[in-house]
């Protein structure tokens, strides 16, 4: 079963949308052949705002996903070192570098993003990065 790390954009698209992007996000999340892995950084991106703004349905959606996560990245010096290496190697912003490093640490087979294919995260080769955005 492939280990899949998803970025916050996938969860946000699935929780808030009713367009083609939301449909593609839900296809990833509903895929029974995937084993999801994640990090506290994804949770930090998707839980605080809907909690503060009292969008309970969105919070519940996010928490349901996180209950299905099979492995969590440990936040430690090794993760931060890998984050810096990935940011420098691919020109990533801090949050994307954290996601890539967490995915590498968890030996994810794939990182799925909602970013456009022209964004730096899509240059990453290990783990393989795919986007749900049309090309």
N, CA, C and O atoms as a Tinker XYZ file with bonds, in Angstrom:
   540  protein
     1  N      0.847000   -1.176000    0.000000    73     2
     2  CA     0.000000    0.000000    0.000000    64     1     3
     3  C      0.895000    1.243000    0.000000    63     2     4     5
     4  O      1.723000    1.399000    0.897000    81     3
     5  N      0.741000    2.131000   -0.993000    73     3     6
     6  CA     1.608000    3.305000   -1.035000    64     5     7
     7  C      1.361000    4.261000    0.128000    63     6     8     9
     8  O      0.223000    4.539000    0.507000    81     7
     9  N      2.461000    4.750000    0.675000    73     7    10
    10  CA     2.383000    5.741000    1.761000    64     9    11
    11  C      2.283000    7.116000    1.116000    63    10    12    13
    12  O      3.130000    7.498000    0.308000    81    11
    13  N      1.247000    7.851000    1.477000    73    11    14
    14  CA     0.968000    9.141000    0.851000    64    13    15
    15  C      0.940000   10.249000    1.893000    63    14    16    17
    16  O      0.247000   10.162000    2.907000    81    15
    17  N      1.705000   11.281000    1.617000    73    15    18
    18  CA     1.697000   12.495000    2.442000    64    17    19
    19  C      0.947000   13.542000    1.632000    63    18    20    21
    20  O      1.299000   13.805000    0.482000    81    19
    21  N     -0.079000   14.140000    2.219000    73    19    22
    22  CA    -0.807000   15.182000    1.497000    64    21    23
    23  C     -0.552000   16.524000    2.159000    63    22    24    25
    24  O     -0.372000   16.613000    3.374000    81    23
    25  N     -0.539000   17.569000    1.337000    73    23    26
    26  CA    -0.348000   18.895000    1.906000    64    25    27
    27  C     -1.701000   19.487000    2.306000    63    26    28    29
    28  O     -2.754000   18.923000    2.006000    81    27
    29  N     -1.652000   20.609000    2.974000    73    27    30
    30  CA    -2.864000   21.246000    3.496000    64    29    31
    31  C     -3.840000   21.611000    2.384000    63    30    32    33
    32  O     -5.054000   21.573000    2.587000    81    31
    33  N     -3.322000   21.961000    1.218000    73    31    34
    34  CA    -4.187000   22.353000    0.120000    64    33    35
    35  C     -5.179000   21.277000   -0.291000    63    34    36    37
    36  O     -6.297000   21.582000   -0.704000    81    35
    37  N     -4.772000   20.019000   -0.181000    73    35    38
    38  CA    -5.672000   18.910000   -0.508000    64    37    39
    39  C     -6.837000   18.895000    0.477000    63    38    40    41
    40  O     -7.998000   18.811000    0.075000    81    39
    41  N     -6.524000   18.976000    1.755000    73    39    42
    42  CA    -7.577000   18.962000    2.775000    64    41    43
    43  C     -8.500000   20.173000    2.648000    63    42    44    45
    44  O     -9.719000   20.043000    2.754000    81    43
    45  N     -7.921000   21.337000    2.423000    73    43    46
    46  CA    -8.722000   22.552000    2.308000    64    45    47
    47  C     -9.636000   22.472000    1.084000    63    46    48    49
    48  O    -10.816000   22.815000    1.167000    81    47
    49  N     -9.104000   22.025000   -0.038000    73    47    50
    50  CA    -9.919000   21.895000   -1.249000    64    49    51
    51  C    -11.071000   20.924000   -1.025000    63    50    52    53
    52  O    -12.202000   21.193000   -1.430000    81    51
    53  N    -10.787000   19.806000   -0.387000    73    51    54
    54  CA   -11.824000   18.799000   -0.150000    64    53    55
    55  C    -12.880000   19.295000    0.828000    63    54    56    57
    56  O    -14.068000   19.033000    0.641000    81    55
    57  N    -12.463000   20.001000    1.860000    73    55    58
    58  CA   -13.396000   20.443000    2.897000    64    57    59
    59  C    -14.262000   21.615000    2.461000    63    58    60    61
    60  O    -15.425000   21.704000    2.856000    81    59
    61  N    -13.717000   22.506000    1.661000    73    59    62
    62  CA   -14.423000   23.751000    1.334000    64    61    63
    63  C    -15.037000   23.783000   -0.051000    63    62    64    65
    64  O    -15.961000   24.556000   -0.306000    81    63
    65  N    -14.538000   22.961000   -0.933000    73    63    66
    66  CA   -14.908000   23.128000   -2.330000    64    65    67
    67  C    -16.047000   22.260000   -2.802000    63    66    68    69
    68  O    -16.415000   21.270000   -2.171000    81    67
    69  N    -16.592000   22.661000   -3.930000    73    67    70
    70  CA   -17.559000   21.829000   -4.646000    64    69    71
    71  C    -17.262000   21.898000   -6.146000    63    70    72    73
    72  O    -18.140000   21.697000   -6.985000    81    71
    73  N    -16.003000   22.188000   -6.451000    73    71    74
    74  CA   -15.559000   22.313000   -7.834000    64    73    75
    75  C    -14.720000   21.100000   -8.226000    63    74    76    77
    76  O    -14.619000   20.131000   -7.473000    81    75
    77  N    -14.116000   21.166000   -9.419000    73    75    78
    78  CA   -13.301000   20.050000   -9.906000    64    77    79
    79  C    -12.106000   19.765000   -9.004000    63    78    80    81
    80  O    -11.718000   18.610000   -8.831000    81    79
    81  N    -11.521000   20.815000   -8.427000    73    79    82
    82  CA   -10.380000   20.628000   -7.534000    64    81    83
    83  C    -10.799000   19.838000   -6.292000    63    82    84    85
    84  O    -10.074000   18.950000   -5.842000    81    83
    85  N    -11.948000   20.158000   -5.754000    73    83    86
    86  CA   -12.467000   19.432000   -4.582000    64    85    87
    87  C    -12.731000   17.966000   -4.925000    63    86    88    89
    88  O    -12.471000   17.073000   -4.118000    81    87
    89  N    -13.238000   17.736000   -6.101000    73    87    90
    90  CA   -13.508000   16.349000   -6.526000    64    89    91
    91  C    -12.199000   15.572000   -6.625000    63    90    92    93
    92  O    -12.113000   14.433000   -6.166000    81    91
    93  N    -11.184000   16.185000   -7.223000    73    91    94
    94  CA    -9.880000   15.506000   -7.336000    64    93    95
    95  C     -9.256000   15.281000   -5.957000    63    94    96    97
    96  O     -8.634000   14.247000   -5.713000    81    95
    97  N     -9.423000   16.250000   -5.061000    73    95    98
    98  CA    -8.904000   16.091000   -3.694000    64    97    99
    99  C     -9.597000   14.921000   -2.997000    63    98   100   101
   100  O     -8.944000   14.111000   -2.340000    81    99
   101  N    -10.902000   14.836000   -3.139000    73    99   102
   102  CA   -11.644000   13.736000   -2.502000    64   101   103
   103  C    -11.271000   12.382000   -3.105000    63   102   104   105
   104  O    -11.277000   11.374000   -2.399000    81   103
   105  N    -10.950000   12.345000   -4.385000    73   103   106
   106  CA   -10.510000   11.087000   -5.001000    64   105   107
   107  C     -9.242000   10.582000   -4.329000    63   106   108   109
   108  O     -9.091000    9.380000   -4.108000    81   107
   109  N     -8.334000   11.489000   -4.005000    73   107   110
   110  CA    -7.100000   11.104000   -3.310000    64   109   111
   111  C     -7.440000   10.625000   -1.902000    63   110   112   113
   112  O     -6.993000    9.558000   -1.480000    81   111
   113  N     -8.228000   11.410000   -1.181000    73   111   114
   114  CA    -8.542000   11.076000    0.211000    64   113   115
   115  C     -9.366000    9.804000    0.350000    63   114   116   117
   116  O     -9.246000    9.088000    1.345000    81   115
   117  N    -10.204000    9.521000   -0.645000    73   115   118
   118  CA   -11.065000    8.332000   -0.593000    64   117   119
   119  C    -10.430000    7.086000   -1.189000    63   118   120   121
   120  O    -11.061000    6.029000   -1.220000    81   119
   121  N     -9.201000    7.190000   -1.659000    73   119   122
   122  CA    -8.535000    6.064000   -2.302000    64   121   123
   123  C     -8.163000    5.011000   -1.254000    63   122   124   125
   124  O     -7.287000    5.248000   -0.423000    81   123
   125  N     -8.824000    3.853000   -1.289000    73   123   126
   126  CA    -8.563000    2.830000   -0.264000    64   125   127
   127  C     -7.206000    2.151000   -0.394000    63   126   128   129
   128  O     -6.805000    1.396000    0.491000    81   127
   129  N     -6.496000    2.411000   -1.488000    73   127   130
   130  CA    -5.191000    1.783000   -1.659000    64   129   131
   131  C     -4.064000    2.608000   -1.045000    63   130   132   133
   132  O     -2.905000    2.195000   -1.088000    81   131
   133  N     -4.388000    3.761000   -0.478000    73   131   134
   134  CA    -3.360000    4.627000    0.106000    64   133   135
   135  C     -3.313000    4.481000    1.624000    63   134   136   137
   136  O     -4.326000    4.257000    2.286000    81   135
   137  N     -2.101000    4.617000    2.145000    73   135   138
   138  CA    -1.890000    4.718000    3.587000    64   137   139
   139  C     -1.365000    6.130000    3.822000    63   138   140   141
   140  O     -0.328000    6.509000    3.277000    81   139
   141  N     -2.077000    6.901000    4.627000    73   139   142
   142  CA    -1.696000    8.294000    4.827000    64   141   143
   143  C     -0.728000    8.468000    5.982000    63   142   144   145
   144  O     -0.863000    7.847000    7.037000    81   143
   145  N      0.249000    9.330000    5.752000    73   143   146
   146  CA     1.208000    9.735000    6.777000    64   145   147
   147  C      1.162000   11.260000    6.808000    63   146   148   149
   148  O      0.807000   11.894000    5.815000    81   147
   149  N      1.523000   11.849000    7.951000    73   147   150
   150  CA     1.390000   13.301000    8.060000    64   149   151
   151  C      2.330000   13.855000    9.121000    63   150   152   153
   152  O      3.189000   13.156000    9.660000    81   151
   153  N      2.131000   15.148000    9.398000    73   151   154
   154  CA     2.934000   15.809000   10.423000    64   153   155
   155  C      2.088000   16.846000   11.142000    63   154   156   157
   156  O      1.010000   17.226000   10.684000    81   155
   157  N      2.596000   17.287000   12.263000    73   155   158
   158  CA     1.926000   18.340000   13.030000    64   157   159
   159  C      1.848000   19.630000   12.225000    63   158   160   161
   160  O      0.995000   20.474000   12.497000    81   159
   161  N      2.715000   19.793000   11.249000    73   159   162
   162  CA     2.723000   21.015000   10.450000    64   161   163
   163  C      1.476000   21.117000    9.568000    63   162   164   165
   164  O      0.927000   22.205000    9.389000    81   163
   165  N      1.036000   19.995000    9.025000    73   163   166
   166  CA    -0.199000   19.994000    8.242000    64   165   167
   167  C     -1.368000   20.339000    9.163000    63   166   168   169
   168  O     -2.221000   21.160000    8.825000    81   167
   169  N     -1.392000   19.708000   10.312000    73   167   170
   170  CA    -2.464000   19.972000   11.279000    64   169   171
   171  C     -2.486000   21.455000   11.661000    63   170   172   173
   172  O     -3.554000   22.056000   11.777000    81   171
   173  N     -1.325000   22.027000   11.851000    73   171   174
   174  CA    -1.224000   23.439000   12.213000    64   173   175
   175  C     -1.744000   24.347000   11.093000    63   174   176   177
   176  O     -2.244000   25.440000   11.357000    81   175
   177  N     -1.625000   23.893000    9.860000    73   175   178
   178  CA    -2.132000   24.690000    8.743000    64   177   179
   179  C     -3.646000   24.632000    8.599000    63   178   180   181
   180  O     -4.252000   25.588000    8.114000    81   179
   181  N     -4.268000   23.536000    9.008000    73   179   182
   182  CA    -5.691000   23.360000    8.679000    64   181   183
   183  C     -6.663000   23.412000    9.850000    63   182   184   185
   184  O     -7.869000   23.515000    9.623000    81   183
   185  N     -6.197000   23.347000   11.081000    73   183   186
   186  CA    -7.122000   23.323000   12.228000    64   185   187
   187  C     -7.379000   24.701000   12.850000    63   186   188   189
   188  O     -8.535000   25.004000   13.143000    81   187
   189  N     -6.375000   25.547000   13.068000    73   187   190
   190  CA    -6.619000   26.794000   13.816000    64   189   191
   191  C     -7.655000   27.742000   13.206000    63   190   192   193
   192  O     -8.534000   28.219000   13.924000    81   191
   193  N     -7.577000   28.025000   11.912000    73   191   194
   194  CA    -8.498000   29.006000   11.334000    64   193   195
   195  C     -9.958000   28.561000   11.371000    63   194   196   197
   196  O    -10.809000   29.339000   11.804000    81   195
   197  N    -10.283000   27.340000   10.935000    73   195   198
   198  CA   -11.690000   26.956000   11.036000    64   197   199
   199  C    -12.162000   26.839000   12.494000    63   198   200   201
   200  O    -13.340000   27.043000   12.787000    81   199
   201  N    -11.243000   26.513000   13.392000    73   199   202
   202  CA   -11.620000   26.475000   14.811000    64   201   203
   203  C    -11.951000   27.878000   15.293000    63   202   204   205
   204  O    -13.002000   28.099000   15.894000    81   203
   205  N    -11.074000   28.808000   15.038000    73   203   206
   206  CA   -11.283000   30.191000   15.461000    64   205   207
   207  C    -12.553000   30.781000   14.847000    63   206   208   209
   208  O    -13.296000   31.506000   15.508000    81   207
   209  N    -12.788000   30.460000   13.574000    73   207   210
   210  CA   -13.951000   31.007000   12.868000    64   209   211
   211  C    -15.214000   30.166000   13.021000    63   210   212   213
   212  O    -16.216000   30.394000   12.342000    81   211
   213  N    -15.149000   29.211000   13.906000    73   211   214
   214  CA   -16.302000   28.372000   14.264000    64   213   215
   215  C    -16.916000   27.636000   13.067000    63   214   216   217
   216  O    -18.136000   27.538000   12.937000    81   215
   217  N    -16.047000   27.130000   12.208000    73   215   218
   218  CA   -16.499000   26.305000   11.084000    64   217   219
   219  C    -16.324000   24.839000   11.499000    63   218   220   221
   220  O    -15.424000   24.140000   11.034000    81   219
   221  N    -17.213000   24.406000   12.384000    73   219   222
   222  CA   -17.075000   23.098000   13.023000    64   221   223
   223  C    -17.097000   21.947000   12.022000    63   222   224   225
   224  O    -16.381000   20.962000   12.204000    81   223
   225  N    -17.892000   22.051000   10.988000    73   223   226
   226  CA   -17.948000   20.985000    9.988000    64   225   227
   227  C    -16.574000   20.783000    9.329000    63   226   228   229
   228  O    -16.157000   19.656000    9.061000    81   227
   229  N    -15.893000   21.895000    9.079000    73   227   230
   230  CA   -14.555000   21.824000    8.495000    64   229   231
   231  C    -13.560000   21.222000    9.479000    63   230   232   233
   232  O    -12.732000   20.393000    9.100000    81   231
   233  N    -13.638000   21.633000   10.735000    73   231   234
   234  CA   -12.763000   21.056000   11.773000    64   233   235
   235  C    -13.004000   19.553000   11.869000    63   234   236   237
   236  O    -12.053000   18.773000   11.926000    81   235
   237  N    -14.259000   19.147000   11.886000    73   235   238
   238  CA   -14.591000   17.718000   11.970000    64   237   239
   239  C    -14.032000   16.944000   10.784000    63   238   240   241
   240  O    -13.522000   15.835000   10.944000    81   239
   241  N    -14.127000   17.531000    9.592000    73   239   242
   242  CA   -13.584000   16.899000    8.393000    64   241   243
   243  C    -12.082000   16.664000    8.551000    63   242   244   245
   244  O    -11.580000   15.576000    8.268000    81   243
   245  N    -11.375000   17.698000    9.007000    73   243   246
   246  CA    -9.929000   17.596000    9.191000    64   245   247
   247  C     -9.577000   16.542000   10.236000    63   246   248   249
   248  O     -8.690000   15.715000   10.022000    81   247
   249  N    -10.271000   16.579000   11.354000    73   247   250
   250  CA    -9.994000   15.615000   12.431000    64   249   251
   251  C    -10.291000   14.186000   11.988000    63   250   252   253
   252  O     -9.583000   13.257000   12.377000    81   251
   253  N    -11.331000   14.003000   11.178000    73   251   254
   254  CA   -11.617000   12.663000   10.644000    64   253   255
   255  C    -10.433000   12.167000    9.818000    63   254   256   257
   256  O    -10.036000   11.008000    9.934000    81   255
   257  N     -9.867000   13.043000    8.983000    73   255   258
   258  CA    -8.696000   12.642000    8.204000    64   257   259
   259  C     -7.536000   12.273000    9.124000    63   258   260   261
   260  O     -6.912000   11.227000    8.948000    81   259
   261  N     -7.245000   13.125000   10.103000    73   259   262
   262  CA    -6.084000   12.887000   10.959000    64   261   263
   263  C     -6.213000   11.600000   11.779000    63   262   264   265
   264  O     -5.205000   10.996000   12.145000    81   263
   265  N     -7.432000   11.184000   12.064000    73   263   266
   266  CA    -7.624000    9.905000   12.763000    64   265   267
   267  C     -7.214000    8.720000   11.886000    63   266   268   269
   268  O     -6.902000    7.647000   12.402000    81   267
   269  N     -7.213000    8.909000   10.575000    73   267   270
   270  CA    -6.837000    7.842000    9.637000    64   269   271
   271  C     -5.337000    7.795000    9.350000    63   270   272   273
   272  O     -4.856000    6.850000    8.725000    81   271
   273  N     -4.603000    8.794000    9.797000    73   271   274
   274  CA    -3.164000    8.845000    9.542000    64   273   275
   275  C     -2.473000    7.695000   10.288000    63   274   276   277
   276  O     -2.705000    7.477000   11.477000    81   275
   277  N     -1.628000    6.975000    9.563000    73   275   278
   278  CA    -0.968000    5.787000   10.122000    64   277   279
   279  C      0.383000    6.080000   10.764000    63   278   280   281
   280  O      0.838000    5.321000   11.620000    81   279
   281  N      1.026000    7.166000   10.363000    73   279   282
   282  CA     2.340000    7.497000   10.938000    64   281   283
   283  C      2.501000    9.008000   10.941000    63   282   284   285
   284  O      2.059000    9.703000   10.026000    81   283
   285  N      3.147000    9.497000   11.994000    73   283   286
   286  CA     3.373000   10.934000   12.177000    64   285   287
   287  C      4.866000   11.215000   12.235000    63   286   288   289
   288  O      5.618000   10.493000   12.889000    81   287
   289  N      5.287000   12.265000   11.551000    73   287   290
   290  CA     6.697000   12.666000   11.587000    64   289   291
   291  C      7.040000   13.216000   12.964000    63   290   292   293
   292  O      6.274000   13.970000   13.563000    81   291
   293  N      8.200000   12.823000   13.442000    73   291   294
   294  CA     8.696000   13.360000   14.712000    64   293   295
   295  C      9.393000   14.689000   14.443000    63   294   296   297
   296  O     10.217000   14.800000   13.534000    81   295
   297  N      9.054000   15.684000   15.237000    73   295   298
   298  CA     9.691000   16.992000   15.100000    64   297   299
   299  C     10.953000   16.970000   15.953000    63   298   300   301
   300  O     10.891000   16.956000   17.183000    81   299
   301  N     12.094000   16.967000   15.280000    73   299   302
   302  CA    13.374000   16.910000   15.986000    64   301   303
   303  C     14.457000   17.553000   15.110000    63   302   304   305
   304  O     14.174000   18.059000   14.024000    81   303
   305  N     15.687000   17.522000   15.597000    73   303   306
   306  CA    16.795000   18.145000   14.865000    64   305   307
   307  C     17.006000   17.515000   13.494000    63   306   308   309
   308  O     17.323000   18.223000   12.538000    81   307
   309  N     16.839000   16.211000   13.379000    73   307   310
   310  CA    17.010000   15.552000   12.082000    64   309   311
   311  C     16.002000   16.074000   11.065000    63   310   312   313
   312  O     16.347000   16.318000    9.909000    81   311
   313  N     14.763000   16.241000   11.494000    73   311   314
   314  CA    13.734000   16.762000   10.599000    64   313   315
   315  C     14.067000   18.194000   10.176000    63   314   316   317
   316  O     13.911000   18.551000    9.008000    81   315
   317  N     14.518000   19.000000   11.113000    73   315   318
   318  CA    14.862000   20.383000   10.785000    64   317   319
   319  C     16.068000   20.463000    9.848000    63   318   320   321
   320  O     16.111000   21.325000    8.970000    81   319
   321  N     17.037000   19.581000   10.026000    73   319   322
   322  CA    18.205000   19.534000    9.139000    64   321   323
   323  C     17.752000   19.136000    7.717000    63   322   324   325
   324  O     18.174000   19.746000    6.735000    81   323
   325  N     16.910000   18.130000    7.625000    73   323   326
   326  CA    16.401000   17.699000    6.327000    64   325   327
   327  C     15.562000   18.803000    5.690000    63   326   328   329
   328  O     15.599000   18.986000    4.473000    81   327
   329  N     14.813000   19.534000    6.499000    73   327   330
   330  CA    14.013000   20.654000    5.996000    64   329   331
   331  C     14.911000   21.695000    5.342000    63   330   332   333
   332  O     14.622000   22.158000    4.238000    81   331
   333  N     15.985000   22.062000    6.005000    73   331   334
   334  CA    16.909000   23.052000    5.459000    64   333   335
   335  C     17.537000   22.545000    4.156000    63   334   336   337
   336  O     17.655000   23.298000    3.189000    81   335
   337  N     17.935000   21.288000    4.133000    73   335   338
   338  CA    18.533000   20.707000    2.930000    64   337   339
   339  C     17.560000   20.763000    1.757000    63   338   340   341
   340  O     17.940000   21.149000    0.652000    81   339
   341  N     16.311000   20.381000    1.993000    73   339   342
   342  CA    15.307000   20.367000    0.937000    64   341   343
   343  C     14.974000   21.781000    0.461000    63   342   344   345
   344  O     14.818000   22.017000   -0.738000    81   343
   345  N     14.867000   22.716000    1.399000    73   343   346
   346  CA    14.576000   24.109000    1.036000    64   345   347
   347  C     15.672000   24.661000    0.136000    63   346   348   349
   348  O     15.385000   25.321000   -0.863000    81   347
   349  N     16.917000   24.397000    0.483000    73   347   350
   350  CA    18.042000   24.900000   -0.308000    64   349   351
   351  C     18.169000   24.188000   -1.653000    63   350   352   353
   352  O     18.507000   24.817000   -2.656000    81   351
   353  N     17.904000   22.895000   -1.681000    73   351   354
   354  CA    18.061000   22.116000   -2.907000    64   353   355
   355  C     16.997000   22.442000   -3.952000    63   354   356   357
   356  O     17.269000   22.402000   -5.152000    81   355
   357  N     15.787000   22.765000   -3.497000    73   355   358
   358  CA    14.681000   22.946000   -4.437000    64   357   359
   359  C     14.076000   24.349000   -4.438000    63   358   360   361
   360  O     13.137000   24.608000   -5.190000    81   359
   361  N     14.591000   25.254000   -3.614000    73   359   362
   362  CA    14.039000   26.599000   -3.557000    64   361   363
   363  C     12.658000   26.654000   -2.929000    63   362   364   365
   364  O     11.805000   27.437000   -3.345000    81   363
   365  N     12.443000   25.810000   -1.917000    73   363   366
   366  CA    11.127000   25.705000   -1.278000    64   365   367
   367  C     10.937000   26.760000   -0.197000    63   366   368   369
   368  O     11.894000   27.195000    0.443000    81   367
   369  N      9.688000   27.161000   -0.007000    73   367   370
   370  CA     9.392000   28.001000    1.151000    64   369   371
   371  C      9.407000   27.108000    2.390000    63   370   372   373
   372  O      9.452000   25.883000    2.277000    81   371
   373  N      9.370000   27.714000    3.555000    73   371   374
   374  CA     9.552000   26.982000    4.811000    64   373   375
   375  C      8.521000   25.868000    5.002000    63   374   376   377
   376  O      8.883000   24.742000    5.345000    81   375
   377  N      7.256000   26.171000    4.785000    73   375   378
   378  CA     6.212000   25.173000    5.051000    64   377   379
   379  C      6.317000   24.013000    4.062000    63   378   380   381
   380  O      6.222000   22.854000    4.464000    81   379
   381  N      6.510000   24.306000    2.782000    73   379   382
   382  CA     6.666000   23.216000    1.818000    64   381   383
   383  C      7.895000   22.372000    2.133000    63   382   384   385
   384  O      7.853000   21.149000    1.998000    81   383
   385  N      8.979000   23.002000    2.548000    73   383   386
   386  CA    10.177000   22.256000    2.924000    64   385   387
   387  C      9.904000   21.353000    4.127000    63   386   388   389
   388  O     10.391000   20.224000    4.176000    81   387
   389  N      9.137000   21.840000    5.090000    73   387   390
   390  CA     8.760000   21.007000    6.240000    64   389   391
   391  C      7.958000   19.793000    5.782000    63   390   392   393
   392  O      8.180000   18.682000    6.263000    81   391
   393  N      7.027000   20.004000    4.853000    73   391   394
   394  CA     6.222000   18.883000    4.357000    64   393   395
   395  C      7.084000   17.867000    3.610000    63   394   396   397
   396  O      6.937000   16.661000    3.808000    81   395
   397  N      7.974000   18.349000    2.760000    73   395   398
   398  CA     8.847000   17.436000    2.005000    64   397   399
   399  C      9.736000   16.658000    2.969000    63   398   400   401
   400  O      9.887000   15.444000    2.830000    81   399
   401  N     10.320000   17.339000    3.936000    73   399   402
   402  CA    11.192000   16.662000    4.906000    64   401   403
   403  C     10.409000   15.632000    5.720000    63   402   404   405
   404  O     10.899000   14.530000    5.963000    81   403
   405  N      9.202000   15.986000    6.138000    73   403   406
   406  CA     8.382000   15.035000    6.899000    64   405   407
   407  C      8.051000   13.823000    6.035000    63   406   408   409
   408  O      8.126000   12.687000    6.503000    81   407
   409  N      7.689000   14.056000    4.790000    73   407   410
   410  CA     7.377000   12.950000    3.885000    64   409   411
   411  C      8.591000   12.043000    3.689000    63   410   412   413
   412  O      8.456000   10.820000    3.690000    81   411
   413  N      9.783000   12.639000    3.521000    73   411   414
   414  CA    11.010000   11.844000    3.380000    64   413   415
   415  C     11.271000   11.026000    4.637000    63   414   416   417
   416  O     11.578000    9.837000    4.563000    81   415
   417  N     11.148000   11.671000    5.788000    73   415   418
   418  CA    11.388000   10.999000    7.067000    64   417   419
   419  C     10.453000    9.802000    7.250000    63   418   420   421
   420  O     10.844000    8.768000    7.793000    81   419
   421  N      9.225000    9.961000    6.791000    73   419   422
   422  CA     8.219000    8.902000    6.925000    64   421   423
   423  C      8.286000    7.878000    5.792000    63   422   424   425
   424  O      7.475000    6.954000    5.726000    81   423
   425  N      9.271000    8.056000    4.897000    73   423   426
   426  CA     9.443000    7.179000    3.742000    64   425   427
   427  C      8.180000    7.092000    2.903000    63   426   428   429
   428  O      7.784000    6.016000    2.453000    81   427
   429  N      7.549000    8.256000    2.699000    73   427   430
   430  CA     6.364000    8.316000    1.850000    64   429   431
   431  C      6.747000    8.013000    0.412000    63   430   432   433
   432  O      7.825000    8.391000   -0.047000    81   431
   433  N      5.869000    7.338000   -0.284000    73   431   434
   434  CA     6.074000    7.060000   -1.702000    64   433   435
   435  C      5.713000    8.266000   -2.549000    63   434   436   437
   436  O      6.242000    8.462000   -3.644000    81   435
   437  N      4.796000    9.074000   -2.018000    73   435   438
   438  CA     4.298000   10.204000   -2.792000    64   437   439
   439  C      3.863000   11.324000   -1.860000    63   438   440   441
   440  O      3.364000   11.087000   -0.760000    81   439
   441  N      4.060000   12.535000   -2.323000    73   439   442
   442  CA     3.508000   13.725000   -1.669000    64   441   443
   443  C      2.532000   14.317000   -2.673000    63   442   444   445
   444  O      2.913000   14.649000   -3.796000    81   443
   445  N      1.273000   14.451000   -2.270000    73   443   446
   446  CA     0.256000   14.998000   -3.165000    64   445   447
   447  C     -0.059000   16.414000   -2.716000    63   446   448   449
   448  O     -0.292000   16.670000   -1.534000    81   447
   449  N     -0.063000   17.329000   -3.674000    73   447   450
   450  CA    -0.272000   18.741000   -3.385000    64   449   451
   451  C     -1.390000   19.312000   -4.246000    63   450   452   453
   452  O     -1.780000   18.735000   -5.261000    81   451
   453  N     -1.889000   20.453000   -3.814000    73   451   454
   454  CA    -2.858000   21.203000   -4.616000    64   453   455
   455  C     -2.174000   22.392000   -5.293000    63   454   456   457
   456  O     -2.841000   23.232000   -5.898000    81   455
   457  N     -0.860000   22.463000   -5.194000    73   455   458
   458  CA    -0.100000   23.545000   -5.822000    64   457   459
   459  C     -0.054000   23.345000   -7.338000    63   458   460   461
   460  O     -0.202000   22.229000   -7.834000    81   459
   461  N      0.148000   24.423000   -8.048000    73   459   462
   462  CA     0.306000   24.353000   -9.501000    64   461   463
   463  C      1.630000   23.669000   -9.836000    63   462   464   465
   464  O      2.581000   23.733000   -9.057000    81   463
   465  N      1.689000   23.023000  -10.980000    73   463   466
   466  CA     2.882000   22.281000  -11.400000    64   465   467
   467  C      4.108000   23.166000  -11.555000    63   466   468   469
   468  O      5.229000   22.658000  -11.591000    81   467
   469  N      3.924000   24.473000  -11.648000    73   467   470
   470  CA     5.046000   25.400000  -11.803000    64   469   471
   471  C      5.681000   25.799000  -10.469000    63   470   472   473
   472  O      6.700000   26.488000  -10.463000    81   471
   473  N      5.113000   25.390000   -9.363000    73   471   474
   474  CA     5.635000   25.749000   -8.042000    64   473   475
   475  C      6.863000   24.895000   -7.701000    63   474   476   477
   476  O      6.988000   23.764000   -8.172000    81   475
   477  N      7.761000   25.439000   -6.887000    73   475   478
   478  CA     8.992000   24.718000   -6.546000    64   477   479
   479  C      8.774000   23.322000   -5.949000    63   478   480   481
   480  O      9.577000   22.420000   -6.190000    81   479
   481  N      7.714000   23.137000   -5.185000    73   479   482
   482  CA     7.510000   21.819000   -4.561000    64   481   483
   483  C      7.377000   20.721000   -5.619000    63   482   484   485
   484  O      7.719000   19.566000   -5.362000    81   483
   485  N      6.890000   21.071000   -6.782000    73   483   486
   486  CA     6.707000   20.077000   -7.841000    64   485   487
   487  C      8.016000   19.672000   -8.508000    63   486   488   489
   488  O      8.023000   18.767000   -9.343000    81   487
   489  N      9.134000   20.328000   -8.155000    73   487   490
   490  CA    10.458000   19.934000   -8.651000    64   489   491
   491  C     11.062000   18.798000   -7.830000    63   490   492   493
   492  O     11.998000   18.136000   -8.278000    81   491
   493  N     10.537000   18.575000   -6.648000    73   491   494
   494  CA    11.083000   17.556000   -5.742000    64   493   495
   495  C     10.933000   16.178000   -6.383000    63   494   496   497
   496  O      9.895000   15.855000   -6.960000    81   495
   497  N     11.988000   15.375000   -6.270000    73   495   498
   498  CA    11.988000   14.039000   -6.878000    64   497   499
   499  C     11.810000   12.909000   -5.867000    63   498   500   501
   500  O     11.346000   11.827000   -6.227000    81   499
   501  N     12.170000   13.145000   -4.622000    73   499   502
   502  CA    12.029000   12.095000   -3.608000    64   501   503
   503  C     11.530000   12.733000   -2.319000    63   502   504   505
   504  O     12.258000   13.505000   -1.694000    81   503
   505  N     10.321000   12.432000   -1.916000    73   503   506
   506  CA     9.388000   11.524000   -2.592000    64   505   507
   507  C      8.833000   12.150000   -3.869000    63   506   508   509
   508  O      8.952000   13.353000   -4.101000    81   507
   509  N      8.229000   11.301000   -4.681000    73   507   510
   510  CA     7.582000   11.780000   -5.903000    64   509   511
   511  C      6.474000   12.748000   -5.507000    63   510   512   513
   512  O      5.706000   12.471000   -4.586000    81   511
   513  N      6.390000   13.874000   -6.194000    73   511   514
   514  CA     5.351000   14.875000   -5.914000    64   513   515
   515  C      4.391000   14.907000   -7.096000    63   514   516   517
   516  O      4.811000   14.962000   -8.251000    81   515
   517  N      3.105000   14.872000   -6.793000    73   515   518
   518  CA     2.095000   15.030000   -7.831000    64   517   519
   519  C      1.095000   16.085000   -7.383000    63   518   520   521
   520  O      0.876000   16.299000   -6.190000    81   519
   521  N      0.506000   16.727000   -8.358000    73   519   522
   522  CA    -0.481000   17.762000   -8.059000    64   521   523
   523  C     -1.834000   17.359000   -8.619000    63   522   524   525
   524  O     -1.933000   16.667000   -9.632000    81   523
   525  N     -2.872000   17.814000   -7.928000    73   523   526
   526  CA    -4.231000   17.550000   -8.414000    64   525   527
   527  C     -4.696000   18.645000   -9.371000    63   526   528   529
   528  O     -5.796000   18.574000   -9.919000    81   527
   529  N     -3.856000   19.650000   -9.566000    73   527   530
   530  CA    -4.196000   20.738000  -10.484000    64   529   531
   531  C     -4.020000   20.263000  -11.918000    63   530   532   533
   532  O     -3.082000   19.527000  -12.223000    81   531
   533  N     -4.923000   20.683000  -12.797000    73   531   534
   534  CA    -4.733000   20.345000  -14.212000    64   533   535
   535  C     -3.502000   21.063000  -14.768000    63   534   536   537
   536  O     -3.181000   22.170000  -14.333000    81   535
   537  N     -2.843000   20.467000  -15.683000    73   535   538
   538  CA    -1.618000   21.063000  -16.260000    64   537   539
   539  C     -1.936000   21.984000  -17.392000    63   538   540
   540  O     -1.030000   22.567000  -17.987000    81   539
